[in-house]
Structure formats: structure tokens, C-alpha cells
Amino acid sequence: TTDPVLLIDGWDCAIIGSAEEFKEKMAKPPFSCSEPWYAGERICGPDFFKASRINAVYDDPGTPWKYPNAGCMAGRAGPVLELIDALLLGVRQSDDEPFPEDMNDQGRLHEYLLELGERGDPAPYFVDSRCGIFQCLYEAEPQWHMETPPETLLPRLRNSLTGETPIVLHGNGHTGRWFLCNLWRDMNFLERVGLTKEELAHLPHDGPVPPGTVPDEATERNWLATFQLYRIIEQQMAYARVGIEWDPWKEAEAKMKQQSGR
């Protein structure tokens, strides 16, 4: 039950460090504690209004990546299983039922932190806010740079603020998919695992283009628009911190309905 384990999203994550490196990091502070760890990200989704509440119960880590992301988790096998059981408790009628399809796993993760924190209990998990193991890529611009350590000859990402070299990259969000799409090529992901673009061409993919390929101009224009969406989401979150709900899509829809009713 004390073995280190890694649980990550299967469709938008890339493991770029070795199992030995992961075990070494998990054996040293801060990861050597018994509590599980989640990836940290800058945007508090799906409910922006939880950001201020999370700030109140979880100490400021000193980096922007303070909000838990449910797509990446690490810890000791026993405590990880206990936490998963606790997260499921209360959202299922019995142990035989799956996690409800209409429920958001990240929303539940935030709710559980607030359930305990707002009644004065210790946090049930920690957030990898220095990106020592996980680097979420959902950003307006890169918060990392690429380098090639001489001992490996394989490119790695280094967080530009903390200096950490994460083991897992998480291409979460629209912009995260765009960055991960580029990293497929820049970090030689296919070459690392001995695959070619042709061998993957028949498989579905969630990024802008198939792994290892280059987007055309039309695709690039479409996906660059997601960076404008990111700025809108940043503004929504800023409003939510002061208790204001601002949804430009709802406002636009209401305006269209009003105009059509004239």
C-alpha cells in the first residue's frame, strides 16, 4: 500500500520522465508525505466561484498553479485508494454503481476539498503547484521552455518559474491541446516510442491534427481563436472572485433573442 502510483487521463497526457525518476521524486519532500497529490492549474474550473473559497482553505503556494486538476494524480497506493473511495462516497447509491455520468469529476474534487477545509479539517490532498511531477498546459502562453539534458539526449520541459522538470504533461483545455500538439513534434514523442505518423493515421485523435503532423493555415487560425477564449475565461474568473457572474455567451444569446422578437 506504500508503493507510489500514478493515475492520469489516458487521452491528453504524455509521460516524458522515467519510472525511476518518478519513484525518486516520490521518495523526497514534498512528495514523500502520505497524502496524494494532484496536478495544479491556473484556472479554477468548472466553477469559477469556488476559486475564492479554495484560496481561503488552501494556503497560497506562491505560484499560479494553485487549483486542483482531476486529470493527474500521484501518491501511495493505500491513501490514493482511500481518497478515491471518499470522493465516491455520497455520489453513488451503492458500491456497484459507476460514477454518475452527469457529474463532473473535477467539480467533485473541489467540493471535497471545500467540505473538509471549511469545517477546519486538514486538506485531503495536496496540489503540485510547483509542477514537480505534473505540468498542465492550459495557458495563454508557454510557462515552460524546452531543453535537452546531456545525459539523456531527449528533450524535456522545464517550468520557467519554478525550475522544475515535470514528468507528466497534461494537454488540458483548448490551448493545452494546441501546445501538446506542437510538443508531439518538438519533443520527438513518436521517435521515443518507435512509432511513425503513418502507423497512427487511422486512429481518432483529440488534438488539432494527428500526432506528429503539422497543422495547415486554416487549422492554425481556428485553434488560435481558442487563445481568445482563454482570455475571456480569465476575465470570467476574475469577476467570479468578487462575486460577479459574467457570461458573454448568455448575454449574446439574450441579445439575439431580444432582437429577433422585435
GIDA-V402313 format. One record per backbone hydrogen bond with DSSP energy under -1.0 kcal/mol. NH is the residue of the N-H (numbers start at 1). CO is the residue of the C=O. If there is no record, write none. Layout:
BEGIN
NH;CO + NH;CO
END
This chain:
BEGIN
5;75 + 7;73 + 9;71 + 14;169 + 16;167 + 17;167 + 22;18 + 23;19 + 24;20 + 25;21 + 26;22 + 28;25 + 33;30 + 37;74 + 38;126 + 39;72 + 41;67 + 45;43 + 50;47 + 51;48 + 54;50 + 55;51 + 56;52 + 57;53 + 58;54 + 66;64 + 67;41 + 69;39 + 72;69 + 73;7 + 74;37 + 75;5 + 77;3 + 78;1 + 80;76 + 81;77 + 82;78 + 83;79 + 84;80 + 85;81 + 86;82 + 87;83 + 88;84 + 89;85 + 91;88 + 97;94 + 103;100 + 108;104 + 109;105 + 110;106 + 111;107 + 112;108 + 113;109 + 114;110 + 115;111 + 116;112 + 117;113 + 118;114 + 120;117 + 121;116 + 126;36 + 128;38 + 129;127 + 131;128 + 135;168 + 137;170 + 139;137 + 145;158 + 147;156 + 152;149 + 153;149 + 156;147 + 158;145 + 159;164 + 160;143 + 163;159 + 167;133 + 168;133 + 169;14 + 170;135 + 171;12 + 172;170 + 177;173 + 178;174 + 179;175 + 180;176 + 181;177 + 182;178 + 183;179 + 184;180 + 186;182 + 187;183 + 188;185 + 189;184 + 192;188 + 193;189 + 195;190 + 203;200 + 213;210 + 220;216 + 221;217 + 222;218 + 223;219 + 224;220 + 226;223 + 227;224 + 229;225 + 230;226 + 231;227 + 232;228 + 233;229 + 234;230 + 235;231 + 236;232 + 237;233 + 238;234 + 239;235 + 240;236 + 241;237 + 242;239 + 243;240 + 244;239 + 251;247 + 252;248 + 253;249 + 254;250 + 255;251 + 256;252 + 257;253 + 258;254 + 259;255 + 260;256 + 261;257 + 262;259
END
